[in-house]
Amino acid sequence: MTDSVHAESGTAPGAAEAPSTEGTDLGVVFGPGSPAVSDESGTAPVQLLTPEGERREHPDYSFDLDDEVIKGFYRDLVLTRRIDAEATALQRHGELGIWAQLLGQEAAQIGSGRAMGPQDFVFPTYREHGVAWCRGVDPLHLLGLFRGVDQGGWDPNENNFALYTIVIGAQTLHATGYAMGMQRDGVVGSGDPDKDAAVVAYFGDGATSQGDVNEAFIWASVFNAPVVFFCQNNQWAISEPIERQSRIPLYQRAHGFGFPGVRVDGNDVLACYAVTQAALRRAREGSGPTFVEAYTYRMGAHTTTDDPTRYRLSEDLEHWKLKDPIARVKAYLVRGGLADDAFFAGIEQEAEAMGEHLREGCRALPDPSPLSIFDQVFVEQTPELAAQKEQFAAYLASFEGAH
Amino acid sequence: MAQITLAKGLNQGLRAALEADPKVIVMGEDVGKLGGVFRITDGLQKDFGEDRVIDTPLAESGILGTAVGLAMRGYRPVCEIQFDGFVYPAYDQIVSQVAKIHFRSQGKIRMPIVIRIPFGGGIGAVEHHSESPEAQFAHTAGLKVVACSNPVDGFHMIQQAIASDDPIVFFEPKRQYHADKAELDESVQPAALFSSRVVREGSDATLLAYGPMVKTCVQAAQAAADEGQSLEVIDLRTLSPLDLVPVVESVRKTGRVIVTHEATVNLGLGSEIAARISEQCFYSLEAPVLRVGGFDTPYPPSRIEDDYLPDLDRVLDAVDRALAY
């Protein structure tokens, strides 16, 4: 298993033949996967559970845990979808200013999220609600940013889950730096599985065009930093399709940076778990970064302000609905007689309770005090800020009793 | 006692900081084996190892972005930007991440990062090697900005900056690196980091300067003294926050003030300082606050940089105008 990620790394650097003198061979110039020479064969994602709910074997990856774990994944998937649906509804009711939906990406997030250990650290984008769930962050805390009462209400060090990052791709560098810190702390490659740690950096297909992401690949590569670059390729960067970001399958980019890349069925929670676990193991033991491309689909809008009907076909959505990440797990559990009605009813009940928790909790989130902003700029407040705060407090006080 | 240059002062200050705290990390382009293009980090990698003095890939956003992650992990990165004009690829990480993370996390995450930037002109360099971008950072909430002007300050201020739990952009006047020597007496208690200081007393007008302009203004004051004018010179040292306590005291005495910097005048530090002086010293002013700085052009080709840079004569010309009111 440890070496399985290596197996995906394809042609070794420098292995390409010299260009022919009789004309340029595009296959040599561009390497495998070039649109000029590729029919996309060999880019089939790792899959361990089909959309019909049937288990599949893969030569490099396997899911070895028992069905109870899969039932746990099912619960995670359903609750994550409920968090997303509830937050979307709260936005429609005016309780949130905006919400970034994850509909369709639940398996990518739960599979990768559950593969981590408590010692690992996560750098999310702003859509990793399912990963946050896996890390034990109260989903209510996720709402604060979107309601406008804070800019991230959880303590990143409590759950090893950094604040959401809205500038596209910036967090991949933070992840790499954090991983370099782990190297210096002696928690990489020590041989102690409870101690060795790694970082998972989340980003999307659009982010792969950012300079920061490419810099992060270079840094992680040359410093051999323990980072798993987990890309959810949901096919759309707001309105721009993946074809506007890349002419090769994204996972193949990793080869050029000098580390393995692997494409996994992002709607298959078992495969996402197995591939992420292999990549994490590799990182923790000191073998460096891995690029995981979770091939999935953003079934909802980019955010609640977006209108996907302006730029994509409804047939695409219908096509991807057949690959739903939750339906296939349910099919597997039902077909195998692994879960009964009581199990599903219990989870439905939990989802209801989650909905209530979010609805009531959201409305009860307090607005911050206008004066609090002056105290959070610096560790050591400047006299200038102290004076501004004092003046503003006096100004606010001047209105007291005016109404 | 040792006579040191600014380069040596900074080098010894960095060394002391690396010795004092194992979490301090120096990172940047060519800072390791080469010791930096200006030799400020000379010998540090040899003594503290490649894990603590890191030769980075040539990617400034990467330097700052990874510094954020290292800081989150408990390290204290000291990032070197090789030249002022190369800081812009890192601008997003500095402004959107370094400056805001403490605020966004409501104080849960600290960013004890020092960003060292050699700045200013006068070394005959090609373009992008002589700029003064300090106002862009002073304008950014969440950053503190300081500028050293002499060897002793360089030694102390870099250590104070590294010890600070807030992010600090640390400007170093590159043309002063190897210019003058000063005596370093480590038994003398250094001034607080965020404090301005009167470096020459006078009674007729006040010159405000920082970084490379401190030397120019002291020379101007010496020249003016020969003609019977008494000029006070203040080294601002801290640009954000500003410490205007000694400035206000001085202006109340002289009634005339000239702010100088190499950076372009338009919306430069001088603009903010002039506004604050007019707010705090309105009845003491005998003349409007005047500014002497770079013109609102890109930095010119080096063969004419002496015409562009504010020099002793342009400072004294402004003094004459102030005294004419």
HADDOCK unambig.tbl for C-alpha pairs under 7 A between the chains (distance, minus, plus):
assign (segid A and resid 151 and name CA) (segid B and resid 104 and name CA) 5.15 0.50 0.50
assign (segid A and resid 151 and name CA) (segid B and resid 105 and name CA) 6.99 0.50 0.50
assign (segid A and resid 152 and name CA) (segid B and resid 104 and name CA) 6.54 0.50 0.50
assign (segid A and resid 152 and name CA) (segid B and resid 105 and name CA) 6.26 0.50 0.50
assign (segid A and resid 155 and name CA) (segid B and resid 108 and name CA) 6.49 0.50 0.50
assign (segid A and resid 173 and name CA) (segid B and resid 62 and name CA) 6.31 0.50 0.50
assign (segid A and resid 173 and name CA) (segid B and resid 65 and name CA) 4.79 0.50 0.50
assign (segid A and resid 173 and name CA) (segid B and resid 66 and name CA) 5.10 0.50 0.50
assign (segid A and resid 174 and name CA) (segid B and resid 65 and name CA) 5.29 0.50 0.50
assign (segid A and resid 174 and name CA) (segid B and resid 66 and name CA) 5.04 0.50 0.50
assign (segid A and resid 174 and name CA) (segid B and resid 68 and name CA) 5.52 0.50 0.50
assign (segid A and resid 174 and name CA) (segid B and resid 69 and name CA) 4.03 0.50 0.50
assign (segid A and resid 175 and name CA) (segid B and resid 69 and name CA) 5.88 0.50 0.50
assign (segid A and resid 176 and name CA) (segid B and resid 66 and name CA) 5.93 0.50 0.50
assign (segid A and resid 176 and name CA) (segid B and resid 69 and name CA) 6.78 0.50 0.50
assign (segid A and resid 177 and name CA) (segid B and resid 66 and name CA) 3.69 0.50 0.50
assign (segid A and resid 177 and name CA) (segid B and resid 67 and name CA) 5.96 0.50 0.50
assign (segid A and resid 177 and name CA) (segid B and resid 68 and name CA) 6.75 0.50 0.50
assign (segid A and resid 177 and name CA) (segid B and resid 69 and name CA) 4.16 0.50 0.50
assign (segid A and resid 177 and name CA) (segid B and resid 70 and name CA) 4.88 0.50 0.50
assign (segid A and resid 178 and name CA) (segid B and resid 69 and name CA) 4.07 0.50 0.50
assign (segid A and resid 178 and name CA) (segid B and resid 70 and name CA) 4.86 0.50 0.50
assign (segid A and resid 178 and name CA) (segid B and resid 72 and name CA) 6.71 0.50 0.50
assign (segid A and resid 178 and name CA) (segid B and resid 73 and name CA) 5.69 0.50 0.50
assign (segid A and resid 180 and name CA) (segid B and resid 70 and name CA) 6.89 0.50 0.50
assign (segid A and resid 181 and name CA) (segid B and resid 70 and name CA) 5.30 0.50 0.50
assign (segid A and resid 181 and name CA) (segid B and resid 73 and name CA) 5.87 0.50 0.50
assign (segid A and resid 212 and name CA) (segid B and resid 61 and name CA) 6.70 0.50 0.50
assign (segid A and resid 212 and name CA) (segid B and resid 62 and name CA) 6.79 0.50 0.50
assign (segid A and resid 215 and name CA) (segid B and resid 59 and name CA) 6.88 0.50 0.50
assign (segid A and resid 215 and name CA) (segid B and resid 62 and name CA) 5.83 0.50 0.50
assign (segid A and resid 216 and name CA) (segid B and resid 62 and name CA) 6.72 0.50 0.50
assign (segid A and resid 219 and name CA) (segid B and resid 57 and name CA) 6.95 0.50 0.50
assign (segid A and resid 376 and name CA) (segid B and resid 102 and name CA) 6.68 0.50 0.50
assign (segid A and resid 376 and name CA) (segid B and resid 103 and name CA) 4.85 0.50 0.50
assign (segid A and resid 376 and name CA) (segid B and resid 106 and name CA) 5.56 0.50 0.50
assign (segid A and resid 376 and name CA) (segid B and resid 107 and name CA) 5.60 0.50 0.50
assign (segid A and resid 377 and name CA) (segid B and resid 102 and name CA) 6.39 0.50 0.50
assign (segid A and resid 377 and name CA) (segid B and resid 103 and name CA) 4.88 0.50 0.50
assign (segid A and resid 377 and name CA) (segid B and resid 142 and name CA) 5.47 0.50 0.50
assign (segid A and resid 378 and name CA) (segid B and resid 102 and name CA) 6.78 0.50 0.50
assign (segid A and resid 378 and name CA) (segid B and resid 142 and name CA) 6.49 0.50 0.50
assign (segid A and resid 378 and name CA) (segid B and resid 166 and name CA) 6.04 0.50 0.50
assign (segid A and resid 379 and name CA) (segid B and resid 165 and name CA) 6.25 0.50 0.50
assign (segid A and resid 379 and name CA) (segid B and resid 166 and name CA) 6.04 0.50 0.50
assign (segid A and resid 382 and name CA) (segid B and resid 241 and name CA) 6.42 0.50 0.50
assign (segid A and resid 384 and name CA) (segid B and resid 241 and name CA) 6.65 0.50 0.50
